[in-house]
Amino acid sequence: MLNSPLRPGLLESEFMKLFKKCHCGLVMVRRVFGNHICIMTAPVVMNVNNQGGPIIIDLTGDSDED
């Protein structure tokens, strides 16, 4: 299809069926898009205590606040 010497390319409708673009700008095949970990939605953890060790924040637990 894309590499064919005769009539190379895809119709836009075929392209849209095969590929998906994330809001971070990466384009990938739809089959793997569900496994994509977007850098735009990944939590950013900063070491603000200057102790040099890693900070681990569990974002999956329940909050104690109601």
C-alpha positions in Angstrom: 0.0 0.0 0.0 2.3 2.8 1.2 5.4 1.3 -0.4 3.8 0.1 -3.6 5.4 1.4 -6.8 1.9 1.4 -8.4 -0.6 3.8 -6.9 1.2 4.2 -3.5 -0.6 5.8 -0.6 -3.9 5.5 1.3 -7.2 7.2 1.1 -7.9 9.5 4.1 -10.7 7.2 5.3 -8.2 4.2 5.2 -5.6 6.3 7.1 -8.2 7.2 9.8 -9.1 3.5 10.3 -5.5 2.5 10.8 -3.9 5.4 12.8 -4.8 7.6 15.8 -3.1 10.8 16.9 -2.8 11.5 20.6 -3.1 15.1 21.9 0.6 14.8 22.8 1.4 14.7 19.1 2.3 11.1 18.6 0.7 9.2 15.8 0.4 5.4 16.2 -1.6 2.5 14.9 -5.0 2.1 16.6 -4.1 -1.4 17.8 -1.5 -0.1 20.2 -3.1 3.3 21.1 -4.8 1.7 24.1 -1.4 0.9 25.6 0.0 4.4 25.0 1.0 6.3 28.2 0.7 9.9 27.2 3.3 12.2 28.6 0.6 15.0 28.7 -1.5 13.1 31.2 1.3 11.3 33.2 1.8 12.8 36.7 4.9 14.8 37.2 6.6 14.2 40.5 9.3 16.6 41.7 11.8 16.1 44.5 11.2 19.3 46.5 12.9 18.1 49.8 16.4 18.1 48.2 17.3 14.9 50.1 18.4 13.2 46.9 16.2 10.2 47.3 13.3 9.3 45.1 9.8 10.4 46.1 7.1 7.9 45.6 3.5 9.1 45.5 0.7 6.5 45.3 -2.0 8.0 43.1 -4.1 4.9 43.1 -5.2 4.9 46.8 -8.4 6.3 48.2 -8.3 9.7 49.9 -9.0 10.0 53.6 -11.0 13.2 53.0 -14.7 13.0 52.5 
